[in-house]
Every structure is written in C-alpha cells, then in structure tokens.
Amino acid sequence: MKRFLMGASLALALGSAHAADIVDTAKSAGSFNTLVTAVQAADLVDTLKGPGPFTVFAPTDEAFAKIPKDQLDALLKDKAGLTKVLTYHVVSGKVMAADVKPGQVPTVQGSPLTVSVKDGKVMVDGANVVQTDINTDNGVIHVIDAVIMPK
C-alpha cells in the first residue's frame, strides 16, 4: 500500500507536467536529478526533447546512488559509455504498462533488454518497475529502482 501511495503521489506531482517532454517531466519530478545530469553529460537532451515517441525506463536518484560514487563519476565523464547506458534505458515508441509483455525488447542502444513479470511485478533486466505510465508530450516514462547496464 505504501508503494502505491508513493506512486500515486509521484503521478499526481507529475500530472501538472503532462504538457512537457521527457526531459522537462524528469526535471520537474525532482527525483531524477542524476538522470538529468547524465542526459546532459551525454548530449542527449535534444534527442529526448525530440518528437519521439520514446519509452524511458527512468532510474531514480536512489537507483543511481546504488552505484559506487567513483564508478558513477567515471561513467559521467565517459561520454561514449554513458550514452550506451542511457540509450539502453530507452525503447522506440510509446509502450504503456498495459501493453508490456514479457520477453526481449530492442532498445535504442541496440542491445535487447529483458522484461519479466513475476507475481504481478514487472522487472526490466532485474530492475523493479515502481511507477508506470507517466505521460509526456513525446512518450512515456516508467520509473525503475536500479540503473540497468547493457550486455
């Protein structure tokens, strides 16, 4: 119930940002500061502000905090590596939660990620999807609790 209430609160907070693109929606949420910083460092802002549509599996600041600081700092300085990691979180098209099916899904990065469903919980490469269907002008954001790495 607590997770549902947190998700509902996040959805309500983001509701006012419905008329914004993926980047502006993430900025206004306040819980994706590291993701926004990474998107800026990788020069992906214009892409994620583009027409899309895109489906973004967005790690929270807490998800990024699970990465050791020295590794995260190194990743943020490695533009090519950072771009691979970030584009691995993006799927072409707008995929709403009701349309998600278990299996391999191609990412913008090129490697497929694995979507699984167990006991009603959706996971993306082992990361839990904790909030779904945050609509934006150019796609949808699904919040995950870990940073997923391309294989």
Summary of the structure (lengths in Angstrom):
residues: 151
radius of gyration: 14.2
end to end distance: 34.1
largest distance: 40.1
contacts: 449
relative contact order: 0.21
helix: 41%
strand: 26%
